[in-house]
Amino acid sequence: MTDSTMTVAVDWTSEQGAARRRRRHAADRRLRAYGIGAISLAIGLLAILIITLAATGYKAFVQTMVEVDFTISADLVKADDIPAGNFRAVVANAMSKLFPEVEGRETRELKQILTNNTRFIVRDAVIADPSVIGGTMTLRVPASDPFDQLNKREISRDLPEDQRRVNDRQITWFDKLDAEGRISTPFNWGLFFNADSRFPELAGLAGAIVGSFYALLVCFLISFPVGIAAAVYLEEFAPKNRLTDLIEVNINNLAAVPSVVFGLLGLAVFLNFFGLPRSAPLVGGMVLALMTLPTIIIVTRAALKSVPPSIREAALGMGASKHQTITHHVLPLALPGILTGTIIGLAQALGETAPLLLIGMNAFITSPPGGLMEASTALPTQVFIWADSPERGFVARTSAGILVLLGFLIVMNAIAIFLRQRLERTW
């Protein structure tokens, strides 16, 4: 024994032992280098993604606005029937007053500086304050997309006139408005409070945000109680036999099924068989619930397993029933892990696009949905719609929509981390 120990000691202090130590240390250094390199690569790719999105989408968070004085003539707008007023003429007169030298066909080019929906903006302002009839009101209205791009330097002034969407006369008029202090670029609150529009300068995410909220609400109300109940039964009450083993295997397999399969299931069952309305957040939430259920069941079972057996034994020893042990002791202690897994599952559901596309939640919706059964869209499908639009202004809004979606995902994951650290118990 002593000779063997001495022999080993001699071997490690020999030249051969030193070489073996050097190889082991080199292998350790390589392993650490591989890990650091993998983490650095992941962080670098994430940084490239964020920087690319921010560089493309930050311009969508500001909007070029034009300050215009509108004369609300009583001849054009009647106080007893404001919606029927000739607001198109009101807008034309306001622009002609700013540029009295512009006449004839050039007047049409002049009006193109403002968004095509300017007359509706003025109409809504007059409806909100009818006292302006017979007077003048000053409004800041969005510039049309070509001039918004011009102001943000997305359209180069150095290009030949036939290669850009604005001509030299329009640039001269726009520069005059800028020199008069009528051009501004405030924060674009319309990106969050406007619904979708055919005009990029007016398009917003309000409808998609409300639709995603309704869909996630339905998803949570279905998947959370059902997932916890299924996990509790399988973990605490179900007998260990071939049937339960088959159920567990299928639950694990369902967690890896592509989301498009759940979309096809929702299309076949909820829309075709039950006849539920297409594009409704109720259907979207039910499809997302089917997709989220396996994740919640697996996470809940793992959280239940993490509770020490001594907790169950102590409760049973004090005379508690199996049901009381689960509801009063095991579930409260497993709740941090259950909540963390649920929030992460909902965050994954928030970013899903394929199942929502299959059930029609990519419709053109010009107002936020008023309920679970009204047609709606969602944040990922809204990004898909904008990415498919040919207008140049939607390029920045697509990146901005992705940034907003990433913001919601980061907040949900931050809540999950906070709950885990706040409520987690160590044994």
C-alpha positions as CSV (number, residue, x, y, z in Angstrom):
1,M,0.0,0.0,0.0
2,T,2.8,2.4,1.0
3,D,4.9,1.3,-1.9
4,S,2.0,1.9,-4.3
5,T,1.4,5.4,-2.9
6,M,5.0,6.3,-3.1
7,T,5.2,5.0,-6.6
8,V,2.2,7.2,-7.7
9,A,3.8,10.2,-6.0
10,V,7.0,9.5,-7.8
11,D,5.2,9.1,-11.1
12,W,3.4,12.5,-10.7
13,T,6.6,14.2,-9.9
14,S,8.4,12.7,-12.8
15,E,8.8,14.2,-16.2
16,Q,6.0,11.9,-17.5
17,G,3.7,13.0,-14.7
18,A,4.4,16.7,-15.4
19,A,3.6,16.1,-19.1
20,R,0.2,14.5,-18.1
21,R,-0.5,17.5,-15.8
22,R,0.2,19.9,-18.6
23,R,-2.1,18.0,-21.0
24,R,-4.9,18.0,-18.4
25,H,-4.5,21.8,-17.7
26,A,-4.4,22.5,-21.4
27,A,-7.6,20.5,-21.8
28,D,-9.2,22.5,-19.0
29,R,-8.2,25.7,-20.7
30,R,-9.5,24.6,-24.0
31,L,-12.8,23.7,-22.4
32,R,-13.1,27.1,-20.7
33,A,-12.1,28.7,-24.0
34,Y,-14.8,26.8,-25.9
35,G,-17.4,27.9,-23.3
36,I,-16.3,31.5,-23.4
37,G,-16.3,31.5,-27.2
38,A,-19.8,30.0,-27.4
39,I,-21.1,32.6,-24.9
40,S,-19.3,35.4,-26.8
41,L,-20.7,34.2,-30.1
42,A,-24.2,34.1,-28.8
43,I,-23.9,37.5,-27.2
44,G,-22.4,38.9,-30.4
45,L,-25.1,37.5,-32.6
46,L,-27.8,38.9,-30.2
47,A,-26.0,42.3,-30.3
48,I,-26.0,42.3,-34.1
49,L,-29.7,41.5,-34.1
50,I,-30.6,44.2,-31.7
51,I,-28.3,46.8,-33.3
52,T,-29.7,46.0,-36.8
53,L,-33.3,46.3,-35.6
54,A,-32.6,49.5,-33.7
55,A,-30.7,51.0,-36.6
56,T,-33.7,50.2,-38.9
57,G,-36.6,50.8,-36.6
58,Y,-35.7,53.8,-34.4
59,K,-37.0,56.2,-37.0
60,A,-40.5,54.7,-36.7
61,F,-40.6,56.0,-33.1
62,V,-40.7,59.6,-34.4
63,Q,-43.1,61.0,-36.9
64,T,-42.8,64.0,-39.2
65,M,-45.6,66.4,-38.3
66,V,-46.7,69.6,-40.2
67,E,-48.4,72.4,-38.4
68,V,-51.3,73.8,-40.5
69,D,-53.9,76.5,-39.8
70,F,-57.4,75.3,-41.0
71,T,-60.2,77.7,-41.6
72,I,-63.4,76.0,-40.7
73,S,-65.9,78.0,-42.8
74,A,-69.5,77.7,-42.0
75,D,-70.2,77.4,-45.7
76,L,-68.2,74.2,-45.9
77,V,-69.0,72.7,-42.5
78,K,-72.5,72.9,-41.0
79,A,-72.9,72.8,-37.2
80,D,-75.9,70.5,-37.4
81,D,-74.2,67.9,-39.6
82,I,-70.4,68.1,-39.1
83,P,-69.5,64.6,-40.6
84,A,-71.1,65.7,-43.9
85,G,-68.8,68.8,-44.2
86,N,-66.5,69.3,-47.1
87,F,-63.3,68.8,-45.2
88,R,-61.4,68.0,-48.4
89,A,-62.0,71.6,-49.4
90,V,-61.0,72.8,-45.9
91,V,-57.6,71.1,-46.3
92,A,-57.1,72.4,-49.9
93,N,-57.9,76.0,-48.7
94,A,-55.4,75.7,-45.8
95,M,-52.6,74.6,-48.1
96,S,-53.4,77.2,-50.7
97,K,-53.2,79.9,-48.0
98,L,-49.7,78.7,-47.1
99,F,-48.7,78.7,-50.8
100,P,-50.8,81.3,-52.6
101,E,-48.5,81.2,-55.6
102,V,-49.4,77.5,-56.3
103,E,-52.2,77.1,-58.8
104,G,-53.7,74.6,-61.2
105,R,-52.4,71.0,-61.3
106,E,-49.6,71.8,-58.9
107,T,-52.2,72.2,-56.1
108,R,-52.6,68.4,-56.1
109,E,-48.9,67.9,-55.6
110,L,-49.0,70.4,-52.8
111,K,-51.6,68.5,-50.9
112,Q,-49.5,65.4,-51.1
113,I,-47.3,66.8,-48.4
114,L,-49.9,65.9,-45.8
115,T,-51.2,62.4,-45.1
116,N,-54.2,61.4,-47.2
117,N,-56.3,61.1,-44.1
118,T,-55.9,64.8,-43.1
119,R,-59.5,65.5,-43.8
120,F,-60.6,62.9,-41.3
121,I,-58.2,64.2,-38.7
122,V,-59.7,67.7,-39.1
123,R,-63.2,66.3,-39.1
124,D,-62.6,64.5,-35.8
125,A,-61.1,67.7,-34.3
126,V,-64.1,69.7,-35.3
127,I,-66.5,67.1,-33.9
128,A,-64.6,67.2,-30.6
129,D,-64.8,71.0,-30.5
130,P,-67.7,72.4,-32.7
131,S,-67.0,75.9,-31.4
132,V,-64.3,76.3,-34.0
133,I,-66.8,76.4,-36.9
134,G,-66.5,79.9,-38.4
135,G,-63.0,80.3,-37.1
136,T,-59.5,78.9,-37.5
137,M,-57.9,75.9,-35.7
138,T,-54.2,74.9,-35.8
139,L,-53.4,71.3,-35.9
140,R,-50.3,69.2,-36.3
141,V,-51.0,66.5,-38.8
142,P,-48.6,63.7,-40.0
143,A,-46.7,64.3,-43.2
144,S,-47.3,61.7,-45.9
145,D,-44.8,58.8,-46.0
146,P,-42.6,60.2,-48.9
147,F,-42.1,63.4,-47.0
148,D,-41.6,61.6,-43.7
149,Q,-38.9,59.6,-45.5
150,L,-37.4,62.8,-46.9
151,N,-37.3,64.4,-43.5
152,K,-35.6,61.4,-42.0
153,R,-33.1,61.3,-44.9
154,E,-34.3,58.0,-46.2
155,I,-34.9,59.7,-49.6
156,S,-31.7,61.3,-50.9
157,R,-32.1,64.8,-52.3
158,D,-29.1,64.1,-54.6
159,L,-30.9,61.5,-56.6
160,P,-32.3,62.5,-60.0
161,E,-35.9,63.7,-59.9
162,D,-37.2,60.7,-61.8
163,Q,-35.7,58.3,-59.2
164,R,-37.4,59.6,-56.1
165,R,-41.0,59.8,-55.0
166,V,-41.0,63.6,-54.5
167,N,-40.1,66.1,-57.1
168,D,-38.0,69.3,-56.8
169,R,-41.1,71.6,-56.4
170,Q,-42.4,69.5,-53.5
171,I,-39.0,69.6,-51.8
172,T,-38.9,73.4,-52.2
173,W,-42.4,73.6,-50.6
174,F,-41.4,71.3,-47.8
175,D,-38.2,73.3,-47.1
176,K,-40.3,76.5,-46.9
177,L,-42.5,74.9,-44.3
178,D,-39.4,73.8,-42.4
179,A,-38.0,77.3,-42.5
180,E,-41.2,78.6,-41.1
181,G,-41.0,76.2,-38.2
182,R,-44.0,74.2,-39.2
183,I,-42.1,70.9,-39.4
184,S,-41.4,68.9,-36.3
185,T,-40.5,65.3,-35.4
186,P,-42.1,64.4,-32.0
187,F,-42.3,61.0,-30.5
188,N,-44.7,58.8,-32.5
189,W,-47.3,57.9,-29.9
190,G,-49.5,56.8,-32.8
191,L,-47.2,53.7,-33.1
192,F,-48.8,52.5,-29.9
193,F,-52.3,54.1,-30.0
194,N,-53.2,53.8,-33.7
195,A,-54.5,50.6,-35.3
196,D,-53.3,49.4,-38.7
197,S,-53.6,51.5,-41.8
198,R,-52.7,51.4,-45.5
199,F,-50.7,54.6,-44.9
200,P,-47.4,54.0,-43.0
201,E,-47.5,57.4,-41.3
202,L,-50.7,56.4,-39.6
203,A,-50.2,52.7,-39.0
204,G,-49.8,51.6,-35.4
205,L,-49.8,48.5,-33.1
206,A,-52.9,49.2,-30.9
207,G,-55.0,46.5,-32.6
208,A,-52.2,44.0,-32.4
209,I,-51.5,44.8,-28.7
210,V,-55.1,44.4,-27.7
211,G,-55.5,41.3,-29.8
212,S,-52.4,39.7,-28.2
213,F,-53.7,40.7,-24.7
214,Y,-57.0,38.9,-25.3
215,A,-55.4,35.9,-26.8
216,L,-52.9,35.5,-24.0
217,L,-55.7,36.0,-21.5
218,V,-57.7,33.1,-23.0
219,C,-54.5,31.1,-23.2
220,F,-53.7,31.7,-19.5
221,L,-57.3,31.0,-18.3
222,I,-57.3,27.6,-20.1
223,S,-53.7,26.4,-19.8
224,F,-52.9,27.4,-16.2
225,P,-55.7,25.6,-14.3
226,V,-55.8,22.6,-16.7
227,G,-52.0,22.2,-16.8
228,I,-51.7,22.4,-13.0
229,A,-54.6,19.9,-12.5
230,A,-53.1,17.5,-15.0
231,A,-49.6,17.7,-13.5
232,V,-50.9,17.2,-9.9
233,Y,-52.9,14.1,-10.9
234,L,-50.0,12.6,-12.9
235,E,-47.4,13.3,-10.2
236,E,-49.4,12.8,-7.0
237,F,-52.4,10.6,-7.7
238,A,-52.0,8.6,-10.9
239,P,-50.9,4.9,-10.6
240,K,-47.7,4.0,-12.2
241,N,-48.7,1.8,-15.1
242,R,-48.4,1.5,-18.9
243,L,-51.2,4.0,-19.4
244,T,-49.7,6.8,-17.4
245,D,-46.3,6.0,-18.9
246,L,-47.9,6.4,-22.4
247,I,-49.5,9.7,-21.3
248,E,-46.2,11.1,-20.0
249,V,-44.4,10.1,-23.2
250,N,-47.1,11.8,-25.3
251,I,-47.0,15.0,-23.2
252,N,-43.2,15.2,-23.6
253,N,-43.6,14.6,-27.4
254,L,-46.3,17.3,-27.6
255,A,-43.9,19.9,-26.1
256,A,-41.7,19.3,-29.2
257,V,-44.4,19.4,-31.8
258,P,-44.0,22.4,-34.2
259,S,-46.4,25.2,-33.5
260,V,-47.8,25.0,-37.1
261,V,-49.3,21.7,-36.2
262,F,-51.4,23.3,-33.4
263,G,-52.5,25.9,-35.9
264,L,-53.7,23.2,-38.3
265,L,-55.5,21.5,-35.3
266,G,-57.2,24.8,-34.5
267,L,-58.2,25.4,-38.1
268,A,-59.7,21.9,-38.3
269,V,-61.5,21.8,-34.9
270,F,-62.3,25.3,-33.8
271,L,-63.0,26.9,-37.1
272,N,-64.3,24.1,-39.4
273,F,-65.9,21.8,-36.9
274,F,-67.2,24.1,-34.2
275,G,-67.7,27.1,-36.5
276,L,-66.1,29.7,-34.3
277,P,-65.3,33.1,-36.0
278,R,-62.1,33.4,-38.0
279,S,-59.5,35.8,-36.7
280,A,-61.1,36.0,-33.2
281,P,-58.8,36.3,-30.2
282,L,-60.8,33.5,-28.5
283,V,-59.7,31.0,-31.2
284,G,-56.2,32.3,-31.1
285,G,-56.0,31.9,-27.3
286,M,-57.4,28.4,-27.5
287,V,-54.8,27.4,-30.0
288,L,-52.0,28.9,-28.0
289,A,-53.4,27.2,-24.9
290,L,-53.1,23.8,-26.6
291,M,-49.5,24.7,-27.5
292,T,-48.6,25.9,-24.0
293,L,-50.3,23.1,-22.0
294,P,-47.5,20.5,-22.4
295,T,-44.9,23.0,-21.2
296,I,-46.9,24.0,-18.2
297,I,-47.5,20.3,-17.3
298,I,-43.8,19.4,-17.5
299,V,-42.7,22.5,-15.5
300,T,-45.4,21.9,-12.9
301,R,-44.4,18.3,-12.4
302,A,-40.7,19.3,-12.1
303,A,-41.7,21.9,-9.4
304,L,-43.8,19.3,-7.5
305,K,-40.9,16.9,-7.6
306,S,-38.6,19.5,-6.1
307,V,-40.6,19.7,-2.9
308,P,-38.9,17.4,-0.4
309,P,-40.7,14.2,0.6
310,S,-40.4,15.2,4.2
311,I,-43.0,17.9,3.7
312,R,-45.5,15.3,2.5
313,E,-44.6,12.9,5.3
314,A,-44.9,15.6,8.0
315,A,-48.3,16.6,6.8
316,L,-49.6,13.1,6.6
317,G,-48.1,12.4,10.0
318,M,-50.1,15.2,11.5
319,G,-53.3,13.7,10.2
320,A,-53.7,15.6,6.9
321,S,-55.4,13.9,4.0
322,K,-53.7,13.4,0.7
323,H,-55.8,16.3,-0.7
324,Q,-54.9,18.6,2.2
325,T,-51.2,17.7,1.9
326,I,-51.2,18.7,-1.8
327,T,-53.3,21.9,-1.6
328,H,-52.0,23.3,1.7
329,H,-48.3,22.3,1.6
330,V,-47.0,20.9,-1.7
331,L,-48.6,23.3,-4.2
332,P,-47.7,26.5,-2.2
333,L,-44.1,25.5,-2.0
334,A,-44.0,24.5,-5.7
335,L,-45.8,27.7,-6.8
336,P,-42.6,29.8,-7.6
337,G,-41.5,27.2,-10.1
338,I,-45.0,26.8,-11.5
339,L,-45.4,30.6,-12.0
340,T,-42.0,30.9,-13.6
341,G,-42.7,28.1,-16.1
342,T,-46.1,29.5,-16.9
343,I,-44.8,33.0,-17.6
344,I,-42.1,31.6,-19.8
345,G,-44.7,29.5,-21.6
346,L,-46.9,32.5,-22.2
347,A,-43.9,34.5,-23.4
348,Q,-43.3,31.8,-26.0
349,A,-46.9,31.9,-27.0
350,L,-46.8,35.6,-27.4
351,G,-44.1,35.3,-30.1
352,E,-45.8,32.5,-32.1
353,T,-46.8,33.4,-35.6
354,A,-47.6,30.2,-37.6
355,P,-50.7,29.0,-35.6
356,L,-52.2,32.5,-35.7
357,L,-51.7,32.8,-39.4
358,L,-53.5,29.5,-40.0
359,I,-56.6,30.7,-38.0
360,G,-56.7,34.0,-39.9
361,M,-55.3,36.5,-37.3
362,N,-53.5,38.4,-40.0
363,A,-56.5,40.3,-41.2
364,F,-56.4,44.0,-42.0
365,I,-58.0,45.5,-38.9
366,T,-58.4,49.3,-38.7
367,S,-59.6,49.4,-35.1
368,P,-58.7,47.5,-31.9
369,P,-61.1,44.6,-31.2
370,G,-63.8,45.2,-28.6
371,G,-64.1,41.7,-27.4
372,L,-62.9,38.1,-27.7
373,M,-65.2,37.3,-30.7
374,E,-64.2,40.3,-32.9
375,A,-61.7,40.0,-35.7
376,S,-58.2,40.9,-34.5
377,T,-54.5,40.5,-35.2
378,A,-51.5,40.0,-32.9
379,L,-48.1,41.4,-32.5
380,P,-46.2,38.7,-34.5
381,T,-48.8,38.6,-37.2
382,Q,-48.8,42.4,-37.4
383,V,-45.0,42.3,-38.0
384,F,-45.6,39.7,-40.7
385,I,-48.2,42.0,-42.4
386,W,-45.9,45.0,-42.4
387,A,-42.9,43.0,-43.6
388,D,-45.0,42.0,-46.6
389,S,-46.1,45.6,-47.5
390,P,-44.4,47.3,-50.4
391,E,-44.4,50.8,-49.0
392,R,-41.0,51.9,-47.8
393,G,-42.3,53.4,-44.6
394,F,-43.3,50.0,-43.3
395,V,-39.7,48.8,-43.3
396,A,-38.9,50.9,-40.2
397,R,-42.3,50.0,-38.7
398,T,-41.5,46.3,-39.1
399,S,-38.3,46.7,-37.1
400,A,-40.1,48.8,-34.6
401,G,-42.8,46.2,-34.2
402,I,-40.2,43.6,-33.5
403,L,-38.5,45.8,-30.9
404,V,-41.9,46.3,-29.2
405,L,-42.5,42.5,-29.2
406,L,-39.0,41.9,-27.8
407,G,-39.7,44.4,-25.2
408,F,-42.8,42.6,-24.0
409,L,-40.9,39.3,-24.0
410,I,-38.1,40.8,-22.0
411,V,-40.6,42.2,-19.4
412,M,-42.3,38.8,-19.1
413,N,-39.0,37.0,-18.6
414,A,-37.9,39.6,-16.1
415,I,-41.1,39.0,-14.1
416,A,-40.4,35.3,-14.2
417,I,-36.9,35.8,-12.8
418,F,-38.2,38.2,-10.2
419,L,-40.8,35.8,-9.0
420,R,-38.3,32.9,-8.9
421,Q,-35.9,34.9,-6.8
422,R,-38.6,36.4,-4.6
423,L,-40.5,33.3,-3.8
424,E,-38.1,30.4,-4.3
425,R,-37.4,28.3,-1.3
426,T,-34.1,26.4,-0.9
427,W,-33.9,23.1,1.0
